[in-house]
Amino acid sequence: MGYEMIRFHFYGVLLFVAALIAFPETAMAQDEVDLARSTASPAVGVEFWLSEDSDGTSVKKFVARALWNFENREKYTGVAVEEVWFGPSTGDERQHSRIYLDLADHIGSDWRWRARVGSDGETLLGNAELRRTDWAQSIFIEREIVETDQGLKRGIYYTFIGASADLPVNDTSLLALTAGVQEFTGENVRLHLRGRYIHSLQEEWGLSAHLDARYYHSTRPGEFDYFSPQNFVRLVPLLQMRRRTTSGWIFLAAGGVGVQQSTDSDWSLARYGQFRLESPTSAPSLHAFAEILHTNDSISGGTDYTYTMGRVGLTYAF
């Protein structure tokens, strides 16, 4: 392993331990959680995850949370225990058990951080982030196993580190930029670039138009059985609506159709759809969410591939 790779590992672990890092999906400003609540209390929570793709791969996750110091969804301390059932397209289903520290807090009034960091008994796993309150800048890290047959049999993991920043264009538009490095077990390192141009169409409705462009380059394409072309590019125009109901519930709906292309393949359709519902921030003792995602992003690079994921979660403070 060369000097650059050793340095990459060192900074990855350092960022994990410092818990100053994760992966924002939304570039627009988010509603602040009411941090005025000064008393903490115990809380419990559960999360469910189910994903399937057209190749026959499925993943099921169950997470139980025990938080002994919970003030709101952005300030808590506790643990999370996760059971995962991996069903690769080839090979037998495998069950993994993980345990994590589950933490979140703020630094002053401008910065928020959270971390879910632990292990499956073999290696460090989890994710973390440091971000501004308005999501204008963030740093993130994620480490997980590759969900293919070889990935599960041979213990192939990835570590993804990156940063994002918003650049205002005018009063109604901004450009969100993300850059990251994803290292896999073995020799492959993937370089990521993403840009999203966002234009507000109707502020009262929460309606905006997006142009999402993604690119990555793999230094060792096709090393194992996960999809890894040398180059991949995806361009998708989207419409998104994010609104708050009169009772405070927040919902987001987004969808679009574009094009994508990978090395040695033709251009094909790229599809994306998302729906998310989240409980009011005015009720800090309860946090509930539900989300559905449908895409054909960067797995097969063809129009026949689809990926669907659904997850729900509930955390309640006593």
Secondary structure as the mmCIF struct_conf table of DSSP 4:
data_model
#
loop_
_struct_conf.conf_type_id
_struct_conf.id
_struct_conf.beg_label_comp_id
_struct_conf.beg_label_asym_id
_struct_conf.beg_label_seq_id
_struct_conf.end_label_comp_id
_struct_conf.end_label_asym_id
_struct_conf.end_label_seq_id
HELX_RH_AL_P HELX_RH_AL_P1 TYR A 3 ALA A 18
TURN_TY1_P TURN_TY1_P1 ALA A 19 ALA A 19
BEND BEND1 MET A 28 MET A 28
HELX_LH_PP_P HELX_LH_PP_P1 ALA A 29 VAL A 33
TURN_TY1_P TURN_TY1_P2 LEU A 35 ALA A 36
STRN STRN1 SER A 41 ASP A 53
TURN_TY1_P TURN_TY1_P3 SER A 54 ASP A 55
BEND BEND2 GLY A 56 GLY A 56
STRN STRN2 SER A 58 ASN A 72
TURN_TY1_P TURN_TY1_P4 ARG A 73 GLU A 74
STRN STRN3 LYS A 75 GLY A 87
BEND BEND3 SER A 89 GLY A 91
STRN STRN4 ARG A 94 ILE A 107
TURN_TY1_P TURN_TY1_P5 GLY A 108 ASP A 110
STRN STRN5 TRP A 111 SER A 119
BEND BEND4 ASP A 120 THR A 123
STRN STRN6 LEU A 124 ARG A 132
TURN_TY1_P TURN_TY1_P6 THR A 133 ASP A 134
BEND BEND5 TRP A 135 ALA A 136
STRN STRN7 GLN A 137 ILE A 145
BEND BEND6 THR A 148 THR A 148
HELX_RH_AL_P HELX_RH_AL_P2 ASP A 149 ARG A 154
TURN_TY1_P TURN_TY1_P7 GLY A 155 GLY A 155
STRN STRN8 TYR A 157 ASN A 170
TURN_TY1_P TURN_TY1_P8 ASP A 171 THR A 172
STRN STRN9 SER A 173 PHE A 184
BEND BEND7 THR A 185 GLU A 187
STRN STRN10 VAL A 189 GLN A 202
TURN_TY1_P TURN_TY1_P9 GLU A 203 GLY A 206
STRN STRN11 LEU A 207 SER A 218
BEND BEND8 THR A 219 ARG A 220
TURN_TY1_P TURN_TY1_P10 PRO A 221 GLY A 222
BEND BEND9 GLU A 223 TYR A 226
BEND BEND10 GLN A 230 GLN A 230
STRN STRN12 ASN A 231 ARG A 244
TURN_TY1_P TURN_TY1_P11 THR A 246 SER A 247
BEND BEND11 GLY A 248 GLY A 248
STRN STRN13 ILE A 250 SER A 262
TURN_TY1_P TURN_TY1_P12 THR A 263 ASP A 264
BEND BEND12 SER A 265 SER A 265
STRN STRN14 SER A 268 GLU A 278
TURN_TY1_P TURN_TY1_P13 THR A 281 SER A 282
TURN_TY1_P TURN_TY1_P14 PRO A 284 SER A 285
STRN STRN15 LEU A 286 THR A 295
BEND BEND13 SER A 298 SER A 300
BEND BEND14 GLY A 302 GLY A 302
TURN_TY1_P TURN_TY1_P15 THR A 303 ASP A 304
STRN STRN16 TYR A 307 ALA A 317
#
